[in-house]
Amino acid sequence: MKKKSIYGLVVCFLSIILIILAWNYRQKNKPIVLEFGMFAESNWDVKNANAYVIIDDAIKKFEKEHPGVKVHYETGIRKEDYSEWLDRKILEGETPDVFMVLSDDFYKYVSLNVISDLDNQIANDRNFKKEYFFDTVLDIGKYHESQYALPYEVVPTLMFVNKTLLEQEGIEVPNENWTWSTMEQIVDQITKDKNGDGVIDQFGTYNYTWKEAVYSNGAELFDKDGKKAFFSGTKVNEAVKFVKKLNEMNGGREVTQNDFDSGNVAFMPLAFSEYRTYKTYPYKIKKYTSFQWDCTSMPAGPGGHNTSEVDALLMTIGNKSKHKELAWEFLKMLTSDSSIQREIFEYSQGASVLKYVTGSRYAESMIRKDMDVDERVIDNRLLIDAIENGRINPKFSKYPEAMALAENEIDDIYKNEKNIDSSLKVFQRSITKFLNQ
């Protein structure tokens, strides 16, 4: 009887040992899962039928190079819902290991310590070549000189030019070094009443605002910390007055998107993503088919250069990730692997964040793909200059509100024909008070 009891205990003990060993074996061989956060649409609000292609290719390559590691992401998240989805994940303690960051959310996540400071990974990884990136684009992912996110895709703003309209008026398309003075002369010549009914129906600009003029006149609106504003400065004053002068040429007529789509406007600021989308089929047949068009830089003001806004889609690592080394390797592949970055030109609408990829013949061939034979491809040098010399928005909590206040104030100046000098001085005091509340 005792022998049976002892035998039973031994069997039970051995069974427990085997269960523990089996569990340990499964745990050791259980794949590590990296969670990736993304949305399923273009960051640039244009059509994109290939939202998952680049990410899927990156995951396939990453998993092949890292056996035992899987990357998982949720599908079907729309861009407009992404911030809410990510905020919920963070509150539930399920922050993805690697995830996309919208521009408006970057400061929030840095201030809440949601995302990791990447400086140590960058400094200690000999295979990561920081110098391959556009400096301006890297700066978009910085806060107080520390790198909290890496850029994945970049889009500068360019000036859309109606070539057909300019040719009809005997005007050459301006080169990338043109100035406000040249723009004013062209707008003055273009703006007219074509059908003789007493109402202006051909225009120089649409959607060219004081903000574009501020960028190209070398002005700063705020300091980096968001405590000082510079709306009463000479360069901002010049920009606001320049746009007022252009608008006055329209004789009180409000220019619309329909005017532009109908081929009756010479210039409009255009994101590079829109250039790529509407230069090619099938989307070209839906827009801008009645005229030929091209892009150039923004005109330079007297105090600035041919500079415009540049924006980027950022990616980062969750600060509470349990797999930070692997997360870094995956982030690095998405943003700095040449084969993945080349796919930006094939499957998306932006440009690569790597200088040598955006400047390559491959990039040029992908931009040309599906264009008409007689269409001129945007010059690589123009694209690179627009990115390298682009202006990025400051990162402080009140920036969106401050800009909304500025837009309302300057719109009011235009509509009610207020004195620009005195109005900007008054606004300077009120916006400074707002920033320091």
JORAJO-V938247 format. One record per residue. N is the residue number from 0. SS is DSSP state (helix for helix, strand for strand, loop for the rest). OMEGA is omega in whole degrees, 0 to 359 (NA if undefined). NEAR is the number of other C-alpha atoms within 10 Angstrom. Layout:
BEGIN
[[N	SS	OMEGA	NEAR] [N	SS	OMEGA	NEAR]]
END
This chain:
BEGIN
[[0	loop	179	6] [1	helix	180	7] [2	helix	180	8] [3	helix	180	9] [4	helix	179	10] [5	helix	180	11] [6	helix	179	12] [7	helix	179	12] [8	helix	179	12] [9	helix	179	12] [10	helix	180	12] [11	helix	180	12] [12	helix	180	12] [13	helix	179	12] [14	helix	179	12] [15	helix	179	12] [16	helix	180	12] [17	helix	178	12] [18	helix	180	12] [19	helix	179	12] [20	helix	179	12] [21	helix	179	12] [22	helix	178	12] [23	helix	180	12] [24	helix	180	11] [25	helix	180	11] [26	helix	180	11] [27	helix	183	11] [28	helix	176	10] [29	loop	183	11] [30	loop	173	13] [31	strand	181	16] [32	strand	172	14] [33	strand	176	21] [34	strand	181	21] [35	strand	179	24] [36	strand	181	23] [37	loop	172	25] [38	loop	193	23] [39	loop	182	17] [40	loop	176	19] [41	loop	175	19] [42	loop	189	24] [43	loop	176	20] [44	loop	172	10] [45	loop	183	15] [46	loop	177	17] [47	loop	181	16] [48	loop	186	12] [49	loop	188	14] [50	loop	186	17] [51	loop	190	17] [52	helix	184	15] [53	helix	180	20] [54	helix	179	17] [55	helix	178	13] [56	helix	178	14] [57	helix	179	22] [58	helix	180	20] [59	helix	180	14] [60	helix	182	14] [61	helix	181	19] [62	helix	177	14] [63	helix	180	12] [64	helix	182	10] [65	loop	179	14] [66	loop	180	10] [67	loop	179	13] [68	strand	177	17] [69	strand	176	16] [70	strand	182	20] [71	strand	173	13] [72	strand	176	16] [73	loop	180	11] [74	loop	171	11] [75	loop	179	10] [76	loop	180	15] [77	loop	181	14] [78	helix	182	18] [79	helix	179	11] [80	helix	190	10] [81	helix	181	18] [82	helix	179	18] [83	helix	179	11] [84	helix	182	16] [85	helix	177	19] [86	helix	179	15] [87	helix	178	13] [88	helix	181	14] [89	helix	180	16] [90	helix	181	9] [91	loop	180	9] [92	loop	182	10] [93	loop	179	15] [94	loop	179	23] [95	loop	178	24] [96	loop	178	26] [97	strand	181	27] [98	strand	175	23] [99	strand	178	24] [100	strand	174	27] [101	loop	183	16] [102	helix	183	17] [103	helix	183	13] [104	helix	188	13] [105	helix	182	25] [106	helix	181	21] [107	helix	184	15] [108	helix	175	18] [109	helix	184	17] [110	helix	179	12] [111	loop	178	8] [112	loop	180	13] [113	loop	185	17] [114	strand	187	25] [115	loop	167	18] [116	loop	187	20] [117	loop	186	17] [118	helix	181	14] [119	helix	178	10] [120	helix	181	15] [121	helix	183	16] [122	helix	187	11] [123	helix	181	9] [124	loop	182	11] [125	loop	182	9] [126	loop	179	9] [127	loop	184	16] [128	loop	181	13] [129	helix	183	14] [130	helix	178	10] [131	helix	182	13] [132	strand	167	20] [133	loop	182	21] [134	helix	182	16] [135	helix	183	18] [136	helix	174	29] [137	helix	181	20] [138	helix	179	19] [139	helix	180	25] [140	loop	180	24] [141	strand	170	20] [142	strand	184	20] [143	loop	175	10] [144	loop	176	9] [145	strand	182	13] [146	strand	180	19] [147	loop	179	25] [148	loop	176	28] [149	strand	178	28] [150	strand	180	27] [151	strand	183	27] [152	strand	185	24] [153	strand	177	24] [154	strand	173	26] [155	strand	174	28] [156	strand	180	27] [157	strand	177	27] [158	strand	177	22] [159	strand	183	23] [160	strand	175	23] [161	strand	184	23] [162	helix	182	20] [163	helix	181	19] [164	helix	179	23] [165	helix	180	21] [166	helix	178	11] [167	helix	180	10] [168	loop	179	11] [169	loop	183	11] [170	loop	177	14] [171	loop	175	11] [172	loop	183	20] [173	loop	178	18] [174	loop	187	13] [175	loop	180	18] [176	loop	184	13] [177	loop	187	18] [178	strand	175	21] [179	helix	182	20] [180	helix	178	14] [181	helix	180	14] [182	helix	180	19] [183	helix	179	18] [184	helix	180	11] [185	helix	180	20] [186	helix	179	22] [187	helix	181	15] [188	helix	183	15] [189	helix	188	23] [190	loop	183	21] [191	strand	173	19] [192	loop	186	14] [193	loop	187	12] [194	loop	174	10] [195	loop	180	9] [196	loop	178	8] [197	loop	181	9] [198	loop	179	14] [199	loop	181	19] [200	loop	173	18] [201	strand	194	22] [202	strand	179	28] [203	strand	186	29] [204	strand	169	27] [205	loop	175	20] [206	loop	172	14] [207	loop	189	18] [208	loop	178	20] [209	helix	181	21] [210	helix	176	20] [211	helix	180	20] [212	helix	178	28] [213	helix	181	26] [214	helix	185	26] [215	helix	175	28] [216	loop	175	26] [217	loop	183	20] [218	loop	171	22] [219	loop	178	18] [220	loop	182	22] [221	strand	170	21] [222	loop	186	13] [223	loop	183	15] [224	loop	179	14] [225	loop	179	18] [226	loop	181	16] [227	loop	175	16] [228	strand	186	21] [229	loop	184	21] [230	loop	180	25] [231	loop	180	19] [232	loop	183	16] [233	helix	185	13] [234	helix	176	24] [235	helix	179	24] [236	helix	179	19] [237	helix	181	21] [238	helix	180	26] [239	helix	180	23] [240	helix	180	17] [241	helix	180	19] [242	helix	176	21] [243	helix	180	18] [244	helix	178	12] [245	helix	181	19] [246	helix	181	22] [247	helix	178	11] [248	loop	181	19] [249	loop	176	22] [250	loop	179	11] [251	loop	179	10] [252	loop	178	13] [253	loop	181	11] [254	loop	183	20] [255	loop	175	12] [256	helix	179	12] [257	helix	176	10] [258	helix	181	15] [259	helix	182	21] [260	helix	180	14] [261	loop	177	13] [262	loop	184	20] [263	loop	179	24] [264	strand	184	26] [265	strand	188	25] [266	strand	173	28] [267	strand	173	21] [268	strand	186	21] [269	strand	175	18] [270	strand	179	21] [271	helix	178	24] [272	helix	177	23] [273	helix	176	19] [274	helix	183	22] [275	helix	183	25] [276	helix	189	19] [277	helix	172	19] [278	loop	188	26] [279	loop	173	16] [280	loop	5	14] [281	loop	188	11] [282	helix	181	13] [283	helix	183	16] [284	helix	181	12] [285	helix	185	9] [286	loop	170	13] [287	loop	181	17] [288	loop	184	14] [289	loop	180	11] [290	loop	175	14] [291	loop	182	14] [292	strand	181	22] [293	strand	180	19] [294	strand	171	29] [295	strand	180	25] [296	loop	172	27] [297	loop	178	31] [298	loop	182	28] [299	strand	174	25] [300	loop	182	24] [301	loop	182	15] [302	loop	186	15] [303	loop	184	17] [304	loop	180	19] [305	loop	190	25] [306	loop	178	28] [307	loop	181	28] [308	strand	174	21] [309	strand	182	23] [310	strand	181	23] [311	strand	169	28] [312	strand	184	23] [313	strand	171	23] [314	strand	186	27] [315	strand	180	30] [316	strand	176	29] [317	strand	185	25] [318	loop	181	18] [319	loop	179	17] [320	loop	178	19] [321	loop	184	11] [322	loop	188	16] [323	helix	180	18] [324	helix	177	12] [325	helix	178	19] [326	helix	177	23] [327	helix	180	19] [328	helix	179	15] [329	helix	177	25] [330	helix	180	24] [331	helix	179	20] [332	helix	181	20] [333	helix	190	24] [334	helix	187	20] [335	helix	176	23] [336	loop	187	15] [337	helix	182	14] [338	helix	178	14] [339	helix	180	19] [340	helix	175	23] [341	helix	182	21] [342	helix	174	20] [343	helix	181	23] [344	helix	182	23] [345	helix	189	19] [346	helix	179	16] [347	loop	186	25] [348	loop	180	25] [349	loop	178	28] [350	strand	177	30] [351	loop	178	29] [352	loop	179	29] [353	strand	184	26] [354	helix	186	17] [355	helix	176	15] [356	helix	180	22] [357	helix	179	23] [358	loop	186	17] [359	loop	175	12] [360	helix	178	12] [361	helix	179	14] [362	helix	179	21] [363	helix	180	17] [364	helix	179	13] [365	helix	177	18] [366	helix	180	21] [367	helix	184	18] [368	loop	178	17] [369	loop	174	13] [370	loop	173	17] [371	loop	183	12] [372	loop	184	9] [373	loop	179	6] [374	loop	177	12] [375	loop	178	12] [376	loop	177	19] [377	loop	182	17] [378	loop	181	13] [379	helix	181	15] [380	helix	177	12] [381	helix	180	16] [382	helix	181	21] [383	helix	178	18] [384	helix	181	16] [385	helix	179	25] [386	helix	184	26] [387	helix	184	18] [388	loop	184	19] [389	loop	178	21] [390	strand	178	22] [391	loop	182	17] [392	loop	177	15] [393	loop	183	18] [394	loop	171	24] [395	loop	192	19] [396	loop	185	17] [397	loop	184	13] [398	helix	180	18] [399	helix	179	13] [400	helix	180	12] [401	helix	179	18] [402	helix	177	15] [403	helix	177	10] [404	helix	180	16] [405	helix	180	19] [406	helix	179	15] [407	helix	181	10] [408	helix	184	14] [409	helix	172	18] [410	helix	179	14] [411	helix	177	13] [412	helix	180	17] [413	helix	186	17] [414	helix	184	9] [415	loop	176	9] [416	loop	178	10] [417	loop	176	13] [418	loop	186	10] [419	helix	183	18] [420	helix	184	16] [421	helix	181	11] [422	helix	179	16] [423	helix	177	23] [424	helix	178	15] [425	helix	180	13] [426	helix	178	19] [427	helix	180	19] [428	helix	183	14] [429	helix	181	13] [430	helix	176	19] [431	helix	177	18] [432	helix	179	13] [433	helix	182	14] [434	helix	185	19] [435	loop	177	10] [436	loop	NA	6]]
END
